[in-house]
Amino acid sequence: IVQNHWIGELAKRLRVAEEAVREELKKVKIDGPVDLTESEPKTEETPSFKYRRGLLEERLGILALKAPENVSVVCGKEIGLGIGFADLVSVAEVREILANLMENPKFDFSRVPIGSTTFFNGLSLGSEIEGTIEEKELLPEMEKCWRGIQFLELKDKLSRISECIKRAEEEKNSEKIEQSIKEFNLYSKTLCDLEEI
């Protein structure tokens, strides 16, 4: 009975027929006992920059250290909709750097440790050796990074709303469907406005 329940749950989440799940399970051969207590492998606490948003945030951090006077101009531009500065920047060290520079462009980072010292030192070194960009191009480059981060946040939010709409349709909850569609349209409009800039 328990196995049938979990097969049903898996089929529902994968949106496939229960029979297809049963057939795939028959193909799997497990030797010995299975330890179900261990979940996903643990990852390091340091941020991984193998994804686009992380790369944009890292680049913004480097540019912020190179031109701190531009941070409040760039990061002060919020997209609204309840998405604040802290929601947009996921890497804690970059968020802390930007927050400090928004408050005080002449902030002295040597007196206050910022998250992972190694990470901060990497950003600091990156800002020192950043020679490929001229001073007049720093502000537009920072704005591109910031818009890219906002764009990815909005796309992620739209994806989550789409999933919410699908679940509401499965539950036949018309009130939730209508509310989610309105929210989806609002975020879509904001995304289109952001693309036009």
Solvent accessible surface area in square Angstrom, and as a share of the most:
residue,aa,sasa,rsa
1,I,180,0.91
2,V,105,0.60
3,Q,125,0.55
4,N,82,0.42
5,H,97,0.43
6,W,149,0.52
7,I,11,0.06
8,G,19,0.19
9,E,51,0.23
10,L,78,0.39
11,A,4,0.03
12,K,136,0.57
13,R,184,0.67
14,L,105,0.52
15,R,131,0.48
16,V,72,0.41
17,A,66,0.52
18,E,78,0.35
19,E,96,0.43
20,A,47,0.36
21,V,8,0.05
22,R,69,0.25
23,E,88,0.40
24,E,96,0.43
25,L,79,0.39
26,K,157,0.66
27,K,147,0.62
28,V,89,0.51
29,K,175,0.74
30,I,113,0.57
31,D,122,0.63
32,G,53,0.51
33,P,138,0.87
34,V,83,0.48
35,D,96,0.50
36,L,155,0.77
37,T,125,0.72
38,E,135,0.60
39,S,94,0.61
40,E,146,0.66
41,P,116,0.73
42,K,201,0.85
43,T,119,0.69
44,E,142,0.64
45,E,172,0.77
46,T,79,0.46
47,P,40,0.25
48,S,61,0.39
49,F,41,0.17
50,K,188,0.80
51,Y,92,0.35
52,R,149,0.54
53,R,37,0.13
54,G,0,0.00
55,L,93,0.46
56,L,35,0.18
57,E,0,0.00
58,E,50,0.22
59,R,62,0.23
60,L,0,0.00
61,G,0,0.00
62,I,24,0.12
63,L,0,0.00
64,A,0,0.00
65,L,36,0.18
66,K,73,0.31
67,A,1,0.01
68,P,33,0.21
69,E,96,0.43
70,N,23,0.12
71,V,0,0.00
72,S,51,0.33
73,V,76,0.44
74,V,0,0.00
75,C,1,0.00
76,G,44,0.43
77,K,104,0.44
78,E,100,0.45
79,I,29,0.15
80,G,34,0.33
81,L,56,0.28
82,G,78,0.75
83,I,12,0.06
84,G,23,0.22
85,F,29,0.12
86,A,63,0.48
87,D,80,0.42
88,L,0,0.00
89,V,0,0.00
90,S,62,0.40
91,V,6,0.03
92,A,54,0.42
93,E,15,0.07
94,V,0,0.00
95,R,73,0.27
96,E,66,0.30
97,I,0,0.00
98,L,0,0.00
99,A,45,0.35
100,N,29,0.15
101,L,4,0.02
102,M,65,0.29
103,E,157,0.70
104,N,67,0.35
105,P,56,0.35
106,K,178,0.75
107,F,53,0.22
108,D,66,0.34
109,F,27,0.11
110,S,102,0.66
111,R,199,0.73
112,V,63,0.36
113,P,110,0.69
114,I,5,0.02
115,G,56,0.53
116,S,34,0.22
117,T,86,0.50
118,T,112,0.65
119,F,30,0.12
120,F,28,0.12
121,N,81,0.41
122,G,43,0.41
123,L,2,0.01
124,S,30,0.19
125,L,104,0.52
126,G,14,0.14
127,S,11,0.07
128,E,133,0.60
129,I,125,0.64
130,E,21,0.10
131,G,67,0.64
132,T,128,0.74
133,I,21,0.10
134,E,103,0.46
135,E,135,0.61
136,K,156,0.66
137,E,78,0.35
138,L,4,0.02
139,L,60,0.30
140,P,62,0.39
141,E,44,0.20
142,M,0,0.00
143,E,38,0.17
144,K,119,0.50
145,C,5,0.03
146,W,4,0.01
147,R,70,0.26
148,G,14,0.13
149,I,0,0.00
150,Q,6,0.03
151,F,46,0.19
152,L,33,0.17
153,E,17,0.08
154,L,0,0.00
155,K,98,0.42
156,D,63,0.32
157,K,48,0.20
158,L,20,0.10
159,S,62,0.40
160,R,117,0.43
161,I,10,0.05
162,S,37,0.24
163,E,68,0.31
164,C,29,0.18
165,I,26,0.13
166,K,90,0.38
167,R,119,0.43
168,A,0,0.00
169,E,92,0.41
170,E,94,0.42
171,E,112,0.50
172,K,170,0.72
173,N,58,0.30
174,S,83,0.54
175,E,139,0.62
176,K,75,0.32
177,I,36,0.18
178,E,102,0.46
179,Q,120,0.53
180,S,5,0.04
181,I,75,0.38
182,K,130,0.55
183,E,61,0.28
184,F,62,0.26
185,N,85,0.44
186,L,92,0.46
187,Y,13,0.05
188,S,30,0.19
189,K,125,0.53
190,T,24,0.14
191,L,22,0.11
192,C,69,0.41
193,D,63,0.33
194,L,13,0.06
195,E,104,0.46
196,E,143,0.64
197,I,136,0.69
